[in-house]
Amino acid sequence: MKKLFEIESDCLGILERLKAIDEDYFIVRNLDKNTFEVHNRKQPKNTYCLTIPYDVLDERTVSLVLKTRIQNSDEIFREIERENSKREKAVIKEVLNDFKEKLYDS
């Protein structure tokens, strides 16, 4: 069973800043995983939104929550597609270079 402890305040005001974005956001400390999680009371069945990949609550938490909001999903998907395309081109270029080297070495 998950051990979740709701954070009611923090010294940098991160919780208040998240509530300014959406009043139903809340932060918990997952004691099993030793991580912070952002949850939203409006979500049906499961309030979980995301796990904060940092050891502390700071400005990066607010930036991450803003970036991952559903309103930004189109831009996130475009960013993923751009990154995947760049990686695919890099892999193709590497394979072609390897092929050329082997062809000319023969």
N, C-alpha and C positions, 0 to 999 in steps of 0.2 A: 504494500500500500504506500502510495506517495505521501511523503511528509512535506507539506507546503505551509509556509509561514508567511502571512500577508504583511507586507511592508506598509506601515501607516505614515511614515515620514522619513525624510533623508536630509542630510546636511546641505546638499546642493540644490534642493528643491526640484529634483527630477520628477518625482511623483506629481507635484503640482503642475509642472510643465506638460506632462502627459495628459493630465485631466483638462488642461486648457485646450488640448487638441480634441479630446473626446472624454467627457465626464465619466464614462463607464470603464475607462482603463483602470487597471490596478496592477500592482507589482507583487509578486511572491518570490520568496527564496525557496528553491527546491533543495531541501536538506539532503535528499538521497543523491542528487547529482552535483550538489554544491554550486548551483547556478541561480541566476535571476531569470524570471519569466515575466512576460507581459501578458495580461489577460484582459478580456473585455466582457462585462456583464451582459451586454446586448446579444452576444452570440448564443444561439440556441444550442442546447445539449452540452457543449464544451466551450468553456471561456478562453482556452489557450489561444494565444496569438503567435508568440515567438519566444525563443530563448535568447537572452542577451549573451553574446560571445565574449564578454569582458568580465573581469573579476570585480569591478566596481560599477556603481551607477554614476554616470557622468554625461556630458554633452553628447557623446557618441550614442548613448541609449536613445536620446530624443531624435537624433538624426536617423538612426536605424528605424525607429518606429515610423517616422514621417516617410521615409523611403519605401517601406514595405506596406503602407496603407493600400487598401483595395483601389482607391482613387488613382493610385500611381501604377497600377498593374500593367497598363498598356506600355508605359515607358520602360518598366522593368523587363517585359517580354522583348521589347525592341533591343534593349541593352544586351540581353542574353543572346538574341539572334546575331547581333553584331559581333559579340565575342566568339560565338561558335563559328561564324563565318571566317573570322581572322585566324582562328586555330586550324580550321579545315584547310585554308589556303597555305598556312605554314607547314602543315603535314604533307600536303601535296608537293610543295616546293622541296621539302626535305627528301621525299621519296624520289622525285625526279633528279635531284642532285646526286643521290646515292646511285641511282641507275646510270647516270652519265659517267660517274667515276668508275663504276664497274665495267661499263661498256668500253671506256677508253683504256682501262688497265688491262684489258684482255688481249 
